[in-house]
Amino acid sequence: MSDVPPEIWLYIASFICDDDLKGLMGVNIHFYNLGMALRYGTIHIDTVNSRTDRLLRRLRDPVVASRVRRLVIQPTKSKMPVVSWDKSLDNELKNFFAKAWSSVGPQLETISIAGRPESIRQFIGPNPQATSCTALTLQFTHELDPMAVSAAAGTLVDSVASFVNSLAPRLQTLKIRSWSTLDLSDFFFKLGVFPQMRHFRLHTPFNTAFSNAKGLTKLLQDNASSLDIVSLLLNPAGAGTDRTCEHVLAEWLLSHASNEAVLANLKTLRLYPTALPSGFDALVTYVNRSADTLTTLVVKDRYFTLEEVAALISPVAHRSAEDGLQTLEINVRTWNAELFNLLSLKLPGLKSLSLVIGGSHATNSFLDTMQPIESWKLRDIGVWQSGSEVSSSTMRLLAKGLPFVQSFWGNGHMLGEREIFEDTVFV
């Protein structure tokens, strides 16, 4: 059996269910490694009891601890399907976290935390050990206690930002989402340089999160040389009913016009540019800065005319089909044959296209007479209207004009709905 190549054992293991594979760890080293990864790769903690203590003692074994890659902690789990966002951590959990950092912290590659700044501070503790962490996700929720709101800004700067900075040598991905009204200005100003950071994502209402966005600009500028993927979904709160809320965001986006280091040479850009002309000007400026490198462009919640689409993609239209833009997601006011002809001409190498169509009565009658675009090798397309996917019959009719399409809505096939899952640790 020792002469059997490892890939054969791995192939055999692919036919064995996870529970049975755990019982076959004694067969050989390959089954042992797979079984240990299944048993300890992801650890779930929802309370502190005798089982938790036994698990922690087991994790003190370096061989076992080295297998942990993901730690999920939900201390608010109960019989009711309700997550309590303002529940303070009890002393048992605080003690457990302190021990967990030393046991499994050095092996964790991905850390995802959601909660109030004070809860996050308690989770982090005084001596977090996360020397292997390459990806960090933070979600800030509301401080329900008015007395705690004033202290939250200090907690963000003194504890949370310091923790983020401690990950700087290895951190490659930083994702931050804030559902609260907390001012993140000082928090971002405290963040330093992350030499390995390739991916930065921020999702928060700009007008409530930033009284001063210089810290955010500083982060983008200081890490410009390493950033490849940037997602800024900063839709202002209240903009749906009052477009004047967008002026400050549009001004901030356009303020980088003379700062060529910001959002330059990216591979992926996801952005909400506001509905204002100045926001569109800023967007085109950023696309120009990545004209030779951009492979994915996602523009959220702004509906473009055909002329604006032409202006948007013009900076990347000079590239060949082999190294040009691969993925495009945009909203358009209407769709017609002219739109597809424009995209196929300017973006011959596009592989994936997502369109959100404005209005509730946009016609698709053009599909009956649209000439097939034989040379365009688009592989995947998704179309949405009025908040949902257009009918399968419409998509099949569209596919007749796009002969290389093999997939709808990113599914890998031409039937079904897209499914998106997101795992988060709540504390």
Secondary structure, DSSP 8 states (H G I E B T S, - for coil): -TTS-HHHHHHHHTTS-HHHHHTTTTS-HHHHHHHHHHHHSEEEESS-SHHHHHHHHHHTSHHHHTT--EEEE-TT--SSS---TT----HHHHHHHHHHHHHTGGG-SEEEEEE-HHHHHHHH-SS---TT--EEEEEE----SHHHHHHHHHHIIIIIHHHHHHTTTT--EEEEEE-S----HHHHHH----TT--EEEEES-HHHH-S-THHHHHHHHHTTTT--EEEEE---TTTTT-GGGGHHHHHHHHTTTT-TTTT-S-SEEEE---SSHHHHHHHHHHHHHTTTT--EEEEEEEEE-HHHHHHHHGGGTTS-TTTS--EEEEEES---HHHHHHHHHH-TT--EEEEEE-SS----GGGGT----TT----EEEEEETTEE--HHHHHHHHHT-TT--EETTSSSSSS---------B-
